[in-house]
Amino acid sequence: MRRRRRRRLATSAAVVLALACAGTAAADPFSDWSGKRGPFAWETKLRTCGDVGDAPSRVRAHTRWRGSPANGYQRLTFVRRRLADDGNGWLTVQRQARSTKNGPLEGNRAVVHWSQWFFPFEDEGGATTRHVVRFEWLRDRPGRDRRVLRRTVRLPACVVSP
């Protein structure tokens, strides 16, 4: 009898904890969408610029494809650029592509949350950098119309802490 009560209590506690964690994860706060077009929506924000040898730069993004078909997927490309030494133009120093293709989120109609970290290189203390995020909504089908929509967001420049 006592064992059964303990088991019920443990099960109840686990269910309450799981529901609380799911509610916290679902309540990922972000501002309203920075862009919308038809069933597509996107938003991105630079959280930190990074510290050399200590902390990465962090970019957070959110996407939605309200009418996503089963063979539809999303791809984001995060790019970190550094201002050239002569001050003319930006040099790509790090790039990372992420996708929902062939994963559990392919064809997902809900909001997808993305995070990307880039650690600054040792010689970048005091360098001006900026992040660019390319949002793409695609289909698996072959042919010319694979890409449904593409949007690029250039985040404001910031200075890497030495």
LOPA-329400 format. One record per residue (C-alpha): residue number from 1; residue in three letters; x, z, y. Coordinates in steps of 0.05 Angstrom, whole numbers, always signed. Layout:
// LOPA-329400
num, residuo, u, w, v
NUM, ALA, X, Z, Y $
...
This chain:
// LOPA-329400
num, residuo, u, w, v
1, MET, +0, +0, +0 $
2, ARG, +55, +20, +49 $
3, ARG, +95, -42, +32 $
4, ARG, +35, -87, +44 $
5, ARG, +23, -54, +113 $
6, ARG, +96, -63, +132 $
7, ARG, +94, -136, +110 $
8, ARG, +30, -148, +151 $
9, LEU, +61, -114, +211 $
10, ALA, +125, -155, +204 $
11, THR, +85, -219, +197 $
12, SER, +42, -202, +257 $
13, ALA, +103, -187, +299 $
14, ALA, +136, -252, +278 $
15, VAL, +73, -292, +296 $
16, VAL, +68, -258, +365 $
17, LEU, +142, -270, +378 $
18, ALA, +137, -344, +357 $
19, LEU, +76, -354, +402 $
20, ALA, +112, -320, +461 $
21, CYS, +174, -364, +451 $
22, ALA, +132, -427, +446 $
23, GLY, +95, -409, +509 $
24, THR, +160, -396, +546 $
25, ALA, +189, -462, +522 $
26, ALA, +127, -500, +540 $
27, ALA, +127, -470, +610 $
28, ASP, +192, -503, +630 $
29, PRO, +183, -502, +706 $
30, PHE, +199, -564, +746 $
31, SER, +174, -593, +810 $
32, ASP, +124, -649, +812 $
33, TRP, +146, -717, +786 $
34, SER, +195, -752, +832 $
35, GLY, +170, -819, +808 $
36, LYS, +109, -848, +773 $
37, ARG, +87, -917, +753 $
38, GLY, +27, -928, +709 $
39, PRO, +34, -886, +646 $
40, PHE, +108, -870, +662 $
41, ALA, +134, -810, +700 $
42, TRP, +204, -783, +712 $
43, GLU, +239, -727, +748 $
44, THR, +311, -704, +752 $
45, LYS, +350, -650, +787 $
46, LEU, +424, -630, +792 $
47, ARG, +429, -556, +773 $
48, THR, +503, -545, +786 $
49, CYS, +562, -587, +807 $
50, GLY, +612, -553, +761 $
51, ASP, +676, -511, +766 $
52, VAL, +743, -535, +739 $
53, GLY, +760, -498, +676 $
54, ASP, +699, -452, +681 $
55, ALA, +630, -484, +684 $
56, PRO, +601, -554, +673 $
57, SER, +558, -595, +719 $
58, ARG, +487, -591, +694 $
59, VAL, +432, -644, +702 $
60, ARG, +360, -631, +680 $
61, ALA, +309, -688, +672 $
62, HIS, +238, -696, +649 $
63, THR, +202, -758, +625 $
64, ARG, +132, -777, +602 $
65, TRP, +101, -840, +572 $
66, ARG, +27, -826, +569 $
67, GLY, +9, -887, +526 $
68, SER, +72, -887, +482 $
69, PRO, +61, -929, +419 $
70, ALA, +90, -908, +352 $
71, ASN, +147, -957, +361 $
72, GLY, +160, -938, +433 $
73, TYR, +219, -895, +453 $
74, GLN, +255, -868, +514 $
75, ARG, +329, -873, +531 $
76, LEU, +366, -836, +587 $
77, THR, +437, -851, +608 $
78, PHE, +471, -795, +647 $
79, VAL, +532, -818, +688 $
80, ARG, +580, -775, +728 $
81, ARG, +619, -811, +783 $
82, ARG, +676, -791, +827 $
83, LEU, +690, -817, +897 $
84, ALA, +751, -863, +895 $
85, ASP, +815, -836, +927 $
86, ASP, +811, -887, +983 $
87, GLY, +738, -868, +996 $
88, ASN, +711, -937, +980 $
89, GLY, +663, -935, +921 $
90, TRP, +649, -892, +861 $
91, LEU, +688, -890, +795 $
92, THR, +650, -874, +731 $
93, VAL, +687, -816, +697 $
94, GLN, +636, -794, +644 $
95, ARG, +575, -826, +612 $
96, GLN, +527, -802, +559 $
97, ALA, +466, -840, +531 $
98, ARG, +410, -801, +497 $
99, SER, +349, -830, +462 $
100, THR, +286, -811, +424 $
101, LYS, +293, -873, +379 $
102, ASN, +287, -859, +304 $
103, GLY, +275, -785, +318 $
104, PRO, +215, -738, +317 $
105, LEU, +202, -752, +391 $
106, GLU, +194, -828, +382 $
107, GLY, +124, -847, +403 $
108, ASN, +114, -779, +436 $
109, ARG, +62, -777, +491 $
110, ALA, +82, -709, +517 $
111, VAL, +134, -689, +569 $
112, VAL, +205, -695, +542 $
113, HIS, +257, -647, +572 $
114, TRP, +329, -671, +576 $
115, SER, +393, -632, +593 $
116, GLN, +463, -658, +602 $
117, TRP, +528, -622, +616 $
118, PHE, +594, -652, +640 $
119, PHE, +657, -610, +645 $
120, PRO, +700, -631, +705 $
121, PHE, +771, -652, +690 $
122, GLU, +829, -607, +712 $
123, ASP, +851, -653, +769 $
124, GLU, +781, -656, +800 $
125, GLY, +781, -591, +839 $
126, GLY, +753, -608, +908 $
127, ALA, +733, -678, +888 $
128, THR, +667, -708, +911 $
129, THR, +623, -727, +852 $
130, ARG, +552, -751, +841 $
131, HIS, +507, -760, +782 $
132, VAL, +464, -821, +765 $
133, VAL, +408, -820, +714 $
134, ARG, +379, -884, +686 $
135, PHE, +310, -877, +654 $
136, GLU, +287, -931, +605 $
137, TRP, +223, -938, +565 $
138, LEU, +232, -987, +508 $
139, ARG, +199, -1016, +446 $
140, ASP, +229, -1027, +377 $
141, ARG, +201, -1097, +370 $
142, PRO, +250, -1155, +375 $
143, GLY, +246, -1205, +430 $
144, ARG, +254, -1209, +505 $
145, ASP, +205, -1155, +525 $
146, ARG, +239, -1095, +492 $
147, ARG, +246, -1059, +559 $
148, VAL, +179, -1036, +587 $
149, LEU, +207, -1001, +649 $
150, ARG, +274, -980, +678 $
151, ARG, +287, -934, +737 $
152, THR, +353, -907, +764 $
153, VAL, +359, -843, +804 $
154, ARG, +422, -827, +843 $
155, LEU, +428, -753, +857 $
156, PRO, +462, -727, +921 $
157, ALA, +537, -720, +921 $
158, CYS, +569, -652, +913 $
159, VAL, +640, -622, +912 $
160, VAL, +670, -595, +847 $
161, SER, +695, -524, +855 $
162, PRO, +770, -516, +841 $
